[in-house]
Amino acid sequence: MEPVENLLKTTLGEIERLLNTKSVVGEPITVDGNTVIPLVSIGFGFGAGGGTGKDPKNPQSEGAGQGSGGGGGVKPVAVVIVSKDGVRVETVRGTASVVEKLGEAVAKVVDKRATAKA
């Protein structure tokens, strides 16, 4: 059986691999010269444990036990919108809001283009 230390090192290695700048700051999306950069919040938790021993009342018993586990989540928190008019940060409340913010940004660009052509 693998020692708890090895399980913990493997778990921490995976967490370290997942947590990097690109996990929190998403890939920029460009629409009609405007760039939208998603920002997310990442949360996680993990634990590890182990044990050994035999039941003194039962000499045939064997004792052992180990484990590690974890869980996490990703939540959108804001988008950075870069346009010719400047840079602004729009907060996000849930996944639907991300789509709304992207839609609003695209709608503003379309409106400005329509106004400029008129």
Backbone bond lengths (Angstrom), bond angles and torsions (degrees), N, CA, C in turn:
res aa  C-N    CA-C-N  psi(-1)  N-CA   C-N-CA  omega(-1)  CA-C   N-CA-C  phi
1 M - - - 1.447 - - 1.528 108.95 -
2 E 1.317 116.48 142.58 1.460 122.62 -177.03 1.532 110.81 -74.13
3 P 1.329 117.62 132.88 1.469 119.33 178.62 1.532 111.82 -62.04
4 V 1.315 115.92 151.16 1.461 121.84 -179.53 1.523 110.99 -57.65
5 E 1.319 117.42 -36.14 1.462 120.57 179.88 1.531 110.99 -57.85
6 N 1.335 116.87 -42.22 1.467 120.67 179.34 1.528 111.38 -66.83
7 L 1.335 116.26 -40.17 1.457 119.93 177.58 1.526 110.50 -62.37
8 L 1.326 115.91 -43.30 1.458 120.98 -179.54 1.528 110.83 -65.67
9 K 1.333 117.64 -42.53 1.468 121.03 178.23 1.524 110.84 -62.13
10 T 1.316 117.08 -41.13 1.467 120.67 179.15 1.520 110.60 -64.73
11 T 1.329 116.03 -44.23 1.464 120.54 179.59 1.523 110.63 -62.46
12 L 1.325 117.63 -47.60 1.464 121.11 179.24 1.523 111.66 -64.04
13 G 1.316 117.33 -35.39 1.464 120.97 177.56 1.526 111.59 -63.08
14 E 1.325 116.79 -40.69 1.468 120.79 178.18 1.522 110.77 -67.78
15 I 1.321 117.42 -40.64 1.469 120.94 178.14 1.520 109.87 -63.07
16 E 1.321 116.48 -44.12 1.468 120.66 179.05 1.526 110.80 -61.85
17 R 1.332 116.40 -38.72 1.462 121.04 179.38 1.531 110.67 -64.66
18 L 1.329 116.93 -38.08 1.455 121.20 -177.30 1.529 113.24 -78.02
19 L 1.319 116.69 -32.39 1.463 120.26 -176.74 1.520 110.52 -90.99
20 N 1.305 116.00 100.42 1.450 121.45 175.21 1.520 108.13 -144.66
21 T 1.297 116.99 176.10 1.461 120.90 -176.89 1.516 112.01 -57.31
22 K 1.323 117.29 -38.75 1.465 119.73 -178.25 1.521 112.02 -69.39
23 S 1.337 117.36 -17.23 1.461 119.77 175.96 1.520 110.95 -74.90
24 V 1.315 117.97 -31.23 1.459 122.70 -175.52 1.524 111.54 -96.56
25 V 1.310 116.88 -38.47 1.460 122.18 177.51 1.523 106.89 -108.35
26 G 1.333 116.54 111.93 1.451 121.01 -175.46 1.514 113.38 -73.04
27 E 1.303 114.65 172.78 1.465 121.16 177.58 1.531 109.14 -66.84
28 P 1.310 117.68 133.92 1.467 120.58 178.46 1.532 111.32 -63.20
29 I 1.331 115.17 143.27 1.464 122.25 177.85 1.522 106.36 -117.54
30 T 1.337 117.27 124.91 1.458 120.66 -178.33 1.523 109.67 -107.93
31 V 1.347 115.08 128.12 1.461 121.92 178.67 1.523 107.26 -133.30
32 D 1.319 117.21 116.57 1.472 122.68 178.20 1.523 113.08 48.96
33 G 1.314 117.59 46.23 1.453 121.17 177.32 1.516 115.03 81.25
34 N 1.319 118.21 -1.70 1.455 122.83 176.42 1.521 108.51 -104.54
35 T 1.314 116.20 140.54 1.456 120.39 -179.26 1.521 109.63 -114.15
36 V 1.328 115.19 131.87 1.464 121.92 177.53 1.522 107.37 -115.66
37 I 1.335 115.79 126.90 1.467 121.29 -179.24 1.525 108.24 -119.46
38 P 1.338 117.92 113.92 1.465 119.97 179.61 1.534 111.90 -76.80
39 L 1.326 116.06 142.14 1.461 123.08 174.97 1.524 107.93 -119.62
40 V 1.331 116.88 133.64 1.462 120.43 -178.35 1.525 110.97 -128.27
41 S 1.304 114.60 159.88 1.459 122.41 175.07 1.524 107.25 -107.66
42 I 1.315 115.82 134.01 1.461 120.59 179.82 1.519 108.31 -116.68
43 G 1.320 116.03 131.97 1.461 120.78 176.23 1.512 109.52 -128.90
44 F 1.315 116.38 148.19 1.456 119.07 179.67 1.519 110.17 -156.81
45 G 1.294 114.30 164.55 1.455 121.50 174.17 1.511 108.59 -150.43
46 F 1.303 116.34 153.58 1.457 118.97 178.37 1.516 109.27 -154.31
47 G 1.294 114.47 166.08 1.450 120.18 177.61 1.517 110.34 -155.80
48 A 1.288 115.57 162.16 1.463 121.30 177.97 1.519 108.00 -146.26
49 G 1.288 116.45 153.73 1.461 120.11 179.61 1.507 110.70 -156.66
50 G 1.278 115.41 171.11 1.461 119.97 179.38 1.514 110.16 -161.41
51 G 1.286 117.15 178.66 1.455 121.47 178.75 1.512 111.11 179.55
52 T 1.310 115.94 162.94 1.466 122.24 175.12 1.519 106.62 -151.24
53 G 1.269 115.94 -177.98 1.460 119.17 175.12 1.505 112.04 126.66
54 K 1.328 114.02 162.95 1.459 122.04 176.84 1.516 107.98 -128.17
55 D 1.298 115.33 153.51 1.454 120.49 176.86 1.525 107.74 -78.01
56 P 1.339 117.66 115.56 1.467 119.36 -178.03 1.530 112.87 -62.71
57 K 1.317 117.03 -21.26 1.473 120.87 179.59 1.520 112.07 -83.08
58 N 1.337 116.25 -14.92 1.458 120.50 -178.03 1.525 108.41 -131.65
59 P 1.327 119.33 96.52 1.466 122.13 -176.15 1.530 113.83 -62.83
60 Q 1.315 118.26 -19.79 1.468 120.42 -179.89 1.536 112.30 -85.52
61 S 1.295 116.95 -4.66 1.467 119.36 -177.39 1.523 110.75 -74.47
62 E 1.270 115.01 149.33 1.457 122.80 174.90 1.523 106.81 -118.18
63 G 1.290 116.55 147.18 1.459 119.18 178.83 1.510 110.93 -128.90
64 A 1.285 115.80 139.56 1.459 122.51 175.42 1.524 107.69 -177.10
65 G 1.277 115.95 162.70 1.460 119.41 176.20 1.513 109.79 170.32
66 Q 1.298 116.01 135.34 1.453 121.45 178.81 1.518 108.06 -153.15
67 G 1.295 114.79 161.85 1.460 117.68 175.84 1.506 111.56 179.44
68 S 1.290 114.69 159.51 1.456 121.25 171.70 1.514 106.77 -146.77
69 G 1.300 115.50 154.06 1.454 118.98 -179.67 1.509 109.71 -163.46
70 G 1.282 114.44 167.52 1.457 118.29 179.87 1.510 111.12 -166.43
71 G 1.281 113.99 171.93 1.456 120.43 178.13 1.509 108.61 -158.00
72 G 1.295 115.09 163.28 1.459 118.27 -179.51 1.504 111.63 -167.16
73 G 1.300 114.42 179.81 1.448 119.77 179.56 1.517 110.98 -157.20
74 V 1.299 114.80 160.73 1.460 122.24 178.81 1.525 107.06 -126.18
75 K 1.334 116.32 132.79 1.458 120.97 -178.44 1.529 109.07 -132.36
76 P 1.347 117.99 126.73 1.459 119.27 176.16 1.525 109.73 -67.06
77 V 1.334 117.57 136.76 1.461 120.29 -179.29 1.529 112.91 -120.54
78 A 1.319 118.06 -28.40 1.467 120.13 -178.28 1.517 110.36 -165.65
79 V 1.320 114.45 166.72 1.457 121.02 169.92 1.522 107.31 -130.95
80 V 1.313 115.54 141.10 1.454 121.90 174.22 1.519 105.96 -99.23
81 I 1.318 116.44 125.73 1.462 120.90 -179.26 1.527 107.97 -113.47
82 V 1.333 114.83 118.98 1.464 121.50 -179.95 1.521 107.15 -110.10
83 S 1.349 116.06 120.05 1.460 121.16 178.59 1.519 109.05 -135.23
84 K 1.305 115.90 178.23 1.466 119.37 178.69 1.520 111.40 -64.31
85 D 1.340 117.31 -20.73 1.466 122.12 178.84 1.524 112.94 -83.36
86 G 1.324 117.46 -9.97 1.457 120.44 179.47 1.516 111.62 135.72
87 V 1.321 114.06 -162.15 1.465 121.56 -178.20 1.518 108.03 -121.81
88 R 1.333 115.93 135.86 1.460 119.13 175.31 1.522 109.46 -141.13
89 V 1.316 115.13 155.28 1.462 121.50 178.79 1.520 107.91 -114.45
90 E 1.313 116.05 126.29 1.462 122.04 178.14 1.516 108.53 -112.46
91 T 1.328 116.70 124.76 1.458 119.81 177.94 1.519 110.08 -73.05
92 V 1.320 115.35 156.76 1.457 122.40 -176.81 1.519 108.69 -126.07
93 R 1.311 115.40 138.54 1.469 120.60 176.36 1.521 108.69 -122.44
94 G 1.322 116.80 82.61 1.466 121.16 178.80 1.512 112.25 95.91
95 T 1.322 115.43 167.91 1.457 122.40 -175.82 1.521 112.10 -63.71
96 A 1.332 117.33 -39.34 1.464 119.92 -179.82 1.519 110.16 -59.89
97 S 1.322 117.51 -35.61 1.460 120.94 -179.04 1.525 112.17 -66.34
98 V 1.328 117.92 -32.42 1.463 120.52 177.17 1.518 109.08 -60.32
99 V 1.314 116.29 -47.37 1.463 121.01 179.49 1.523 109.60 -63.24
100 E 1.341 116.89 -41.61 1.464 120.33 178.61 1.527 110.88 -61.17
101 K 1.338 117.63 -46.40 1.466 121.33 -178.82 1.523 110.76 -62.18
102 L 1.336 116.99 -42.85 1.465 119.75 177.44 1.525 110.03 -63.32
103 G 1.325 115.72 -43.13 1.462 120.27 178.58 1.516 111.66 -61.77
104 E 1.339 117.08 -42.52 1.466 120.86 178.61 1.526 111.03 -62.60
105 A 1.321 116.67 -42.50 1.464 120.66 -179.81 1.521 110.49 -62.16
106 V 1.322 116.94 -44.69 1.465 120.89 179.74 1.529 109.72 -66.65
107 A 1.333 117.73 -41.06 1.467 121.38 -179.98 1.527 110.93 -61.68
108 K 1.330 117.33 -40.59 1.466 120.53 179.24 1.522 110.82 -63.55
109 V 1.325 116.36 -40.41 1.468 120.23 178.70 1.519 109.81 -63.68
110 V 1.327 117.40 -44.85 1.465 121.44 -179.68 1.526 109.71 -62.97
111 D 1.335 117.41 -44.28 1.470 121.25 178.72 1.525 111.51 -60.13
112 K 1.329 116.82 -44.99 1.466 120.54 -179.68 1.526 111.36 -63.56
113 R 1.328 115.60 -38.88 1.479 118.61 179.69 1.515 109.94 -67.98
114 A 1.338 116.64 -40.64 1.465 120.05 -179.63 1.527 110.12 -65.12
115 T 1.332 116.59 -40.80 1.472 121.36 178.78 1.526 110.72 -65.51
116 A 1.318 116.89 -40.21 1.468 121.62 -178.76 1.535 110.88 -66.34
117 K 1.327 117.64 -34.34 1.462 121.66 -178.34 1.524 111.59 -78.38
118 A 1.335 117.08 -22.79 1.479 120.46 -175.87 1.500 112.76 -76.00
